[in-house]
Amino acid sequence: MGRVVRSLVPARLDRLPWSGFHTRLVAALGVAWVLDGMEITIASAVGSVLQDRRTLGLSAVEVGLTATVYLIGEVTGALVFGRMSDRFGRRRLFILTLGLYLIANGITAFSPNLAFLLFFRFFAGAGIGGEYSAIHSAIDELIPSYYRGRVDLAVSGTYWFGAMIGTAGTYVLLNPDILPVNVGWRLGLLLGPLLGVVIWVLRRRLPESPRWLLMHGRQEEAERATAGIEEAVRRSGSPVPPVDHGKAMDFHPHGAPSYREILRVLLREYPKRTILGATLMMSQSFLYNAIFFTYVLVLSTFYGVSPHDASKYLFAFAFGNLAGPVLLGRLFDTIGRRVMISSTYIVSGVLLGVTGWLFKQGALNATTQTLLWSVIFFIASAAASSGYLTVSELFPLEIRALAIALFFSVAQGFGALGPTVFGALIGDRAHPDPARLFYGYAFAAAMMVFAGLVALFLAVNAERRSLEDIARPLSLT
């Protein structure tokens, strides 16, 4: 571990063209977001069903609590598995965390009461939270720099593909004319594990991150892994360009840093990036958790929409969220990070504030509110995805997974308050008060605008730059 290693591994990875290998990588790892989107959509859709006495007979606050516990599980999983990913590798962790999710969520489907449901939802959330750290680390370290921004945004956007799958599933499963009320919601919770099992084999064929291997003194393995990726690119029919030997770097293998060193990097070396990451992540987390977890409650309480019919509205909302990162993602690599991050946060915040005011005035119905939210979150989804992109590329490789976990955890810890707070603002179905809920919308809108202003001043122009250029590795001599 004490020798200096001269390597072209980062340059070799960044100069590769897009290939079938990269497509398989994104498909295998991006499923983490699909699963989370499916989980949260199903949890949102079944919220009002769980209030039925024929199911678990929960109150609105208890429905919000189930979402909060899931998010707390994500926080715990991100912190524990994020640290493990930096120490033991990306590949081991994205296999382990998927397994935890599959088991815990499968058991959740058989919940007989609230306590049982909360216990296993916590561990299902822990598995997904751990996924985020390993997944984003691996994707950033394996995807060529030219494509990194749009790929990160598109992967984050697949959350909404999962939401659409969940919506389509619940449209059938929550239809009392097809399945008994106390059966459909349980089958809905089994959709995620079924999809996860399909992805399991594909993940096991992926290589370890060569960058991670290099930083941990495993140069020969890093070279073999990189050569294997290059060969996979050639087999897909894409030419592999020559390497610029002037981009060779000298590394002193570092391994996983101590917590003291991590704090030094975050607070002393990159304090502005830390403020930026925390602000972006906290604002988008509160916005999404507050609104999406209580979406069906809003539709049923204020517009009288049934749980079965709510699925149609959720589908339109999810489609807008999916399209945003996919269609706008390329602009983050061309126009640039600073302009796109700040503008998407500010515009979505302003539009949310206006829509909240229209809701308060009683000017909306279920259809018009869904259409407006679909437009708002077309933009807000790109903004939220750019928050994950920011915290995953602005810090040294040796602490990348834990940095993602820390920001994700702070954001979710704050965002976990959203469902419970908004559940309380929605209140009793017998006496709905849109004015109270408006203040929640206004607060979330103000947070998004503030985050956009912070990005305008602090965002880093990271587009099309290598990770080592954006944040100098701790092991770089």
Wavefront OBJ file of the C-alpha trace (Angstrom):
o trace
v 0.000 0.000 0.000
v 3.002 2.290 0.325
v 4.200 2.317 -3.283
v 3.378 4.958 -5.893
v 1.346 3.671 -8.837
v 1.333 5.352 -12.247
v -1.881 4.590 -14.115
v -3.970 5.485 -17.143
v -7.099 3.785 -15.816
v -9.181 7.011 -15.397
v -8.169 8.260 -18.856
v -8.916 4.871 -20.424
v -12.408 4.803 -18.950
v -13.258 8.408 -19.846
v -12.219 8.165 -23.510
v -14.522 5.238 -24.295
v -17.511 5.700 -26.611
v -20.995 4.662 -25.527
v -21.503 0.927 -25.975
v -23.671 -2.023 -25.096
v -21.612 -2.469 -21.928
v -22.647 0.964 -20.663
v -26.276 0.281 -21.519
v -26.192 -2.979 -19.529
v -24.491 -1.186 -16.648
v -27.181 1.463 -16.476
v -29.952 -1.132 -16.767
v -28.546 -3.308 -13.984
v -27.773 -0.512 -11.550
v -30.494 1.973 -12.396
v -33.090 -0.511 -11.192
v -32.462 0.819 -7.669
v -34.346 3.947 -8.608
v -37.045 1.936 -10.382
v -37.591 -0.100 -7.222
v -37.728 2.963 -4.979
v -40.146 4.699 -7.322
v -42.338 1.624 -7.349
v -42.210 1.340 -3.555
v -43.107 4.945 -2.864
v -45.861 4.954 -5.489
v -47.431 1.835 -4.068
v -47.099 3.191 -0.523
v -48.798 6.406 -1.634
v -51.537 4.562 -3.518
v -52.349 2.137 -0.708
v -52.333 4.861 1.944
v -56.051 5.466 1.810
v -56.716 1.715 1.433
v -54.872 1.087 4.711
v -57.349 3.415 6.403
v -60.127 0.977 5.544
v -61.181 -1.142 8.545
v -61.058 -4.229 6.353
v -57.267 -3.727 6.060
v -55.190 -2.225 8.896
v -57.531 0.644 9.821
v -54.825 3.319 10.000
v -55.332 7.044 10.540
v -53.984 9.697 8.133
v -51.103 10.402 10.509
v -50.272 6.678 10.757
v -50.259 6.428 6.971
v -47.764 9.285 6.915
v -45.770 7.508 9.630
v -45.297 4.412 7.450
v -43.697 6.633 4.818
v -41.543 8.357 7.420
v -40.249 5.046 8.794
v -39.378 3.869 5.278
v -37.396 7.072 4.749
v -35.630 6.701 8.101
v -34.663 3.201 6.994
v -33.203 4.692 3.819
v -31.132 7.104 5.904
v -29.777 4.322 8.096
v -29.017 2.077 5.139
v -27.267 4.857 3.247
v -24.939 5.633 6.166
v -24.090 2.027 6.994
v -23.726 0.718 3.456
v -22.178 3.914 2.114
v -19.235 3.497 4.455
v -19.013 -0.187 3.575
v -19.019 0.629 -0.148
v -15.944 2.843 0.247
v -14.205 0.147 2.303
v -15.205 -3.076 0.569
v -16.110 -2.051 -2.975
v -19.082 -0.998 -5.042
v -19.911 -4.422 -6.465
v -20.241 -6.291 -3.161
v -22.548 -3.647 -1.803
v -24.934 -3.281 -4.720
v -25.479 -7.051 -4.558
v -25.918 -7.096 -0.755
v -28.305 -4.128 -0.587
v -30.541 -5.507 -3.316
v -30.800 -8.777 -1.382
v -31.797 -6.967 1.827
v -34.532 -5.067 0.019
v -35.911 -8.210 -1.639
v -36.237 -10.118 1.630
v -37.568 -7.289 3.812
v -40.135 -6.039 1.346
v -41.362 -9.521 0.578
v -42.071 -10.055 4.272
v -43.772 -6.643 4.531
v -46.543 -7.842 2.226
v -47.760 -10.172 4.996
v -48.090 -7.458 7.683
v -50.893 -8.217 10.173
v -50.700 -4.862 11.984
v -49.020 -1.441 12.009
v -46.013 -2.442 14.148
v -45.115 -5.362 11.854
v -45.514 -3.147 8.795
v -43.270 -0.414 10.240
v -40.529 -2.868 11.263
v -40.034 -4.439 7.853
v -40.632 -1.225 5.911
v -37.638 0.132 7.812
v -35.370 -2.659 6.523
v -36.768 -2.420 3.003
v -35.875 1.259 3.104
v -32.413 0.432 4.453
v -31.743 -1.772 1.441
v -32.784 0.960 -1.006
v -30.839 3.635 0.900
v -27.707 1.522 0.696
v -28.291 1.066 -3.009
v -28.006 4.775 -3.702
v -24.449 5.099 -2.392
v -23.028 2.099 -4.248
v -25.028 2.730 -7.403
v -24.137 6.368 -7.962
v -20.499 5.722 -7.083
v -20.244 2.882 -9.591
v -22.063 4.735 -12.356
v -19.980 7.888 -12.016
v -16.753 5.890 -11.947
v -17.612 3.710 -14.957
v -19.473 6.070 -17.292
v -17.294 8.203 -19.659
v -17.127 11.855 -18.589
v -18.774 13.051 -21.812
v -22.017 11.284 -20.855
v -21.917 11.410 -17.050
v -24.402 14.236 -16.480
v -27.186 13.007 -18.737
v -26.734 9.400 -17.577
v -26.906 10.340 -13.897
v -30.053 12.353 -14.491
v -31.651 9.643 -16.619
v -30.863 6.979 -14.009
v -32.373 9.106 -11.256
v -35.351 9.736 -13.528
v -36.049 6.007 -13.792
v -37.490 6.387 -10.316
v -40.574 7.565 -12.170
v -40.576 4.605 -14.503
v -40.900 2.563 -11.324
v -43.677 4.908 -10.249
v -45.495 4.232 -13.507
v -45.129 0.469 -13.044
v -46.435 0.805 -9.511
v -49.305 2.981 -10.674
v -50.316 0.567 -13.411
v -50.105 -2.308 -10.931
v -52.179 -0.610 -8.256
v -54.779 0.414 -10.829
v -55.577 -3.281 -11.094
v -54.631 -4.487 -7.628
v -56.607 -1.804 -5.767
v -59.730 -2.344 -7.824
v -62.219 -3.950 -5.390
v -64.099 -5.408 -8.346
v -61.023 -7.537 -9.169
v -59.426 -8.314 -5.785
v -60.584 -8.125 -2.156
v -59.508 -4.892 -0.414
v -57.212 -6.724 2.018
v -55.451 -8.691 -0.735
v -54.630 -6.184 -3.473
v -52.360 -3.934 -1.408
v -50.347 -6.952 -0.238
v -49.791 -8.157 -3.787
v -48.707 -4.627 -4.681
v -45.849 -4.813 -2.174
v -44.598 -7.967 -3.920
v -44.115 -6.247 -7.301
v -40.728 -4.798 -6.312
v -39.178 -8.072 -5.148
v -40.330 -9.789 -8.349
v -38.530 -7.166 -10.454
v -35.458 -7.286 -8.198
v -35.013 -11.005 -8.648
v -34.889 -10.539 -12.426
v -32.049 -7.999 -12.081
v -30.011 -10.119 -9.654
v -28.239 -12.213 -12.300
v -27.404 -9.201 -14.460
v -25.747 -7.405 -11.546
v -23.513 -10.321 -10.717
v -21.892 -10.021 -14.153
v -20.789 -6.421 -13.670
v -17.138 -5.631 -12.815
v -15.844 -3.823 -9.771
v -15.062 -0.148 -10.311
v -11.460 0.008 -11.658
v -11.075 3.427 -10.045
v -11.974 1.978 -6.641
v -9.548 -0.912 -7.138
v -6.785 1.526 -8.064
v -7.308 3.659 -4.962
v -7.071 0.552 -2.801
v -3.732 -0.609 -4.181
v -5.155 -3.329 -6.421
v -3.558 -2.057 -9.625
v -3.428 -5.358 -11.478
v -7.113 -5.992 -10.857
v -7.892 -2.436 -11.951
v -5.971 -2.923 -15.191
v -7.720 -6.257 -15.884
v -11.153 -4.790 -15.151
v -10.465 -1.832 -17.457
v -9.185 -4.131 -20.209
v -12.349 -6.212 -19.828
v -14.522 -3.116 -20.246
v -12.546 -2.064 -23.332
v -12.986 -5.535 -24.810
v -16.729 -5.401 -24.119
v -16.866 -2.079 -25.963
v -15.057 -3.605 -28.954
v -17.394 -6.613 -29.006
v -20.364 -4.273 -29.172
v -18.970 -2.873 -32.424
v -17.717 0.477 -31.122
v -14.132 1.515 -31.937
v -11.903 2.164 -28.932
v -9.896 5.380 -29.442
v -6.203 5.580 -28.506
v -5.200 6.614 -25.001
v -3.588 9.982 -24.332
v -0.522 8.900 -22.337
v -0.073 12.459 -21.157
v -3.066 11.893 -18.861
v -1.305 9.267 -16.753
v -1.568 9.928 -13.005
v 0.575 8.928 -10.045
v -1.365 7.470 -7.147
v -0.367 6.563 -3.622
v -3.056 3.959 -2.701
v -5.033 5.390 0.154
v -7.868 3.047 1.050
v -10.921 4.151 3.017
v -10.216 7.367 4.992
v -11.014 7.888 8.655
v -14.073 9.849 9.748
v -11.794 12.666 10.850
v -10.301 12.869 7.380
v -13.765 12.789 5.840
v -14.860 15.744 7.960
v -11.702 17.614 7.001
v -12.432 17.132 3.308
v -16.093 18.150 3.597
v -15.713 21.088 5.975
v -12.237 22.469 5.288
v -11.310 21.572 1.717
v -14.745 21.806 0.115
v -17.044 23.821 2.413
v -18.863 25.562 -0.463
v -19.549 22.248 -2.173
v -20.835 20.871 1.121
v -23.249 23.785 1.528
v -24.356 23.402 -2.090
v -24.944 19.653 -1.830
v -26.831 19.871 1.459
v -29.067 22.686 0.228
v -29.969 20.995 -3.049
v -30.639 17.629 -1.463
v -32.669 18.891 1.498
v -34.948 21.084 -0.591
v -35.793 18.463 -3.208
v -36.236 15.758 -0.577
v -38.767 17.760 1.406
v -40.623 18.718 -1.757
v -40.958 15.186 -3.092
v -41.559 13.347 0.148
v -44.171 15.833 1.296
v -46.150 15.962 -1.926
v -45.786 12.506 -3.408
v -46.394 10.479 -0.250
v -49.636 12.393 0.366
v -50.765 12.755 -3.260
v -53.561 10.200 -3.022
v -54.705 11.656 0.315
v -55.022 15.088 -1.312
v -56.973 13.685 -4.255
v -59.335 11.726 -2.012
v -59.765 14.385 0.703
v -60.235 17.503 -1.439
v -61.548 16.081 -4.713
v -63.281 12.856 -3.662
v -61.136 10.640 -5.901
v -61.260 6.922 -5.016
v -58.011 4.954 -4.470
v -58.693 3.015 -7.657
v -59.236 6.132 -9.799
v -56.274 7.910 -8.179
v -53.965 5.565 -10.076
v -54.814 7.359 -13.325
v -53.747 10.692 -11.872
v -50.576 9.199 -10.426
v -49.664 7.795 -13.824
v -49.831 11.234 -15.481
v -47.830 12.779 -12.645
v -45.162 10.062 -12.894
v -44.873 10.456 -16.663
v -44.060 14.147 -16.305
v -41.384 13.326 -13.734
v -39.851 10.629 -15.944
v -39.710 12.851 -19.038
v -37.963 15.744 -17.291
v -34.526 14.215 -16.585
v -34.534 12.268 -19.858
v -35.314 15.260 -22.080
v -33.423 17.902 -20.114
v -30.454 15.750 -19.084
v -28.365 16.457 -22.174
v -28.479 20.185 -21.403
v -26.594 19.589 -18.149
v -23.664 18.357 -20.267
v -23.942 21.075 -22.937
v -25.298 24.295 -21.424
v -23.659 23.324 -18.141
v -24.322 22.460 -14.524
v -24.581 25.957 -13.019
v -27.209 27.318 -15.418
v -29.321 24.177 -15.514
v -29.260 23.369 -11.795
v -30.142 26.895 -10.693
v -32.837 27.419 -13.342
v -34.640 24.112 -12.769
v -34.796 24.671 -9.000
v -35.986 28.276 -9.270
v -38.561 27.741 -12.028
v -40.111 24.685 -10.388
v -40.301 26.515 -7.047
v -42.054 29.533 -8.537
v -44.548 27.364 -10.420
v -45.302 25.352 -7.281
v -46.024 28.534 -5.348
v -48.473 29.714 -8.008
v -50.198 26.334 -8.171
v -50.465 26.231 -4.376
v -52.196 29.611 -4.411
v -54.659 28.423 -7.067
v -55.363 25.363 -4.893
v -56.068 27.595 -1.907
v -58.475 29.705 -3.982
v -60.410 26.601 -5.011
v -59.610 27.212 -8.671
v -58.451 23.655 -9.354
v -59.973 20.222 -9.678
v -58.286 16.821 -9.659
v -57.514 16.981 -13.386
v -56.166 20.536 -13.547
v -54.085 20.097 -10.387
v -52.546 16.928 -11.797
v -51.766 18.652 -15.108
v -50.103 21.569 -13.334
v -48.131 19.276 -11.059
v -47.011 17.241 -14.077
v -45.582 20.409 -15.651
v -43.970 21.547 -12.393
v -42.384 18.205 -11.710
v -41.194 17.794 -15.287
v -38.779 20.555 -14.269
v -38.464 19.670 -10.577
v -37.536 16.073 -11.408
v -34.525 17.269 -13.408
v -33.650 19.567 -10.508
v -33.869 16.761 -7.946
v -31.791 14.435 -10.125
v -29.144 17.126 -10.504
v -28.864 17.227 -6.722
v -27.768 13.579 -6.735
v -25.421 14.291 -9.630
v -23.861 17.161 -7.687
v -23.081 15.237 -4.503
v -21.804 12.220 -6.430
v -19.213 13.997 -8.574
v -17.867 16.872 -6.460
v -15.910 14.938 -3.827
v -12.804 12.701 -3.920
v -13.281 9.093 -4.982
v -12.122 7.694 -1.638
v -15.130 9.217 0.140
v -17.598 9.303 -2.765
v -20.039 6.655 -1.525
v -20.065 7.950 2.034
v -20.414 11.541 0.822
v -23.472 10.519 -1.187
v -24.792 8.697 1.878
v -24.223 11.674 4.183
v -25.999 14.143 1.926
v -28.755 11.676 1.153
v -29.224 10.986 4.870
v -29.342 14.631 5.877
v -31.808 15.280 3.065
v -34.038 12.318 3.866
v -33.848 12.997 7.575
v -35.252 16.437 6.855
v -37.542 15.212 4.101
v -38.934 12.446 6.326
v -40.809 15.155 8.190
v -42.703 16.008 5.027
v -45.248 13.176 4.876
v -46.125 13.467 8.568
v -46.389 17.274 8.445
v -48.452 17.276 5.261
v -50.595 14.441 6.599
v -51.385 16.643 9.589
v -52.069 19.670 7.338
v -54.506 17.612 5.263
v -56.299 16.698 8.467
v -59.680 15.062 8.828
v -61.572 14.181 5.650
v -64.748 15.555 7.212
v -63.269 19.072 7.553
v -60.682 19.653 4.792
v -58.979 23.067 4.879
v -57.012 23.952 1.718
v -55.602 27.082 3.366
v -53.570 25.015 5.820
v -52.123 22.830 3.101
v -51.259 25.908 1.029
v -48.733 26.988 3.668
v -46.988 23.650 3.255
v -46.813 24.130 -0.516
v -45.503 27.671 -0.054
v -42.746 26.490 2.275
v -41.629 23.771 -0.152
v -41.663 26.279 -3.036
v -39.547 28.768 -1.074
v -36.987 26.059 -0.316
v -36.630 25.204 -4.008
v -36.135 28.850 -5.013
v -33.553 29.340 -2.256
v -31.661 26.218 -3.380
v -31.624 27.519 -6.944
v -30.084 30.799 -5.818
v -27.420 28.917 -3.852
v -26.613 26.875 -6.979
v -26.337 30.044 -9.052
v -23.413 31.150 -6.891
v -21.835 27.873 -5.735
v -22.402 25.278 -8.494
v -19.265 23.800 -10.085
v -18.810 23.632 -13.857
v -18.253 19.869 -13.849
v -19.653 19.113 -17.300
v -17.497 16.780 -19.441
v -14.612 16.840 -16.955
v -12.993 13.760 -15.442
v -13.802 12.981 -11.827
v -10.118 13.364 -10.913
v -10.113 16.863 -12.390
v -13.263 17.924 -10.544
v -12.096 16.651 -7.148
v -8.462 15.641 -6.622
v -8.307 12.089 -5.169
v -6.773 11.853 -1.690
v -4.349 9.269 -3.079
v -3.129 11.440 -5.978
v 0.509 12.355 -5.379
l 1 2 3 4 5 6 7 8 9 10 11 12 13 14 15 16 17 18 19 20 21 22 23 24 25 26 27 28 29 30 31 32 33 34 35 36 37 38 39 40 41 42 43 44 45 46 47 48 49 50 51 52 53 54 55 56 57 58 59 60 61 62 63 64 65 66 67 68 69 70 71 72 73 74 75 76 77 78 79 80 81 82 83 84 85 86 87 88 89 90 91 92 93 94 95 96 97 98 99 100 101 102 103 104 105 106 107 108 109 110 111 112 113 114 115 116 117 118 119 120 121 122 123 124 125 126 127 128 129 130 131 132 133 134 135 136 137 138 139 140 141 142 143 144 145 146 147 148 149 150 151 152 153 154 155 156 157 158 159 160 161 162 163 164 165 166 167 168 169 170 171 172 173 174 175 176 177 178 179 180 181 182 183 184 185 186 187 188 189 190 191 192 193 194 195 196 197 198 199 200 201 202 203 204 205 206 207 208 209 210 211 212 213 214 215 216 217 218 219 220 221 222 223 224 225 226 227 228 229 230 231 232 233 234 235 236 237 238 239 240 241 242 243 244 245 246 247 248 249 250 251 252 253 254 255 256 257 258 259 260 261 262 263 264 265 266 267 268 269 270 271 272 273 274 275 276 277 278 279 280 281 282 283 284 285 286 287 288 289 290 291 292 293 294 295 296 297 298 299 300 301 302 303 304 305 306 307 308 309 310 311 312 313 314 315 316 317 318 319 320 321 322 323 324 325 326 327 328 329 330 331 332 333 334 335 336 337 338 339 340 341 342 343 344 345 346 347 348 349 350 351 352 353 354 355 356 357 358 359 360 361 362 363 364 365 366 367 368 369 370 371 372 373 374 375 376 377 378 379 380 381 382 383 384 385 386 387 388 389 390 391 392 393 394 395 396 397 398 399 400 401 402 403 404 405 406 407 408 409 410 411 412 413 414 415 416 417 418 419 420 421 422 423 424 425 426 427 428 429 430 431 432 433 434 435 436 437 438 439 440 441 442 443 444 445 446 447 448 449 450 451 452 453 454 455 456 457 458 459 460 461 462 463 464 465 466 467 468 469 470 471 472 473 474 475 476 477
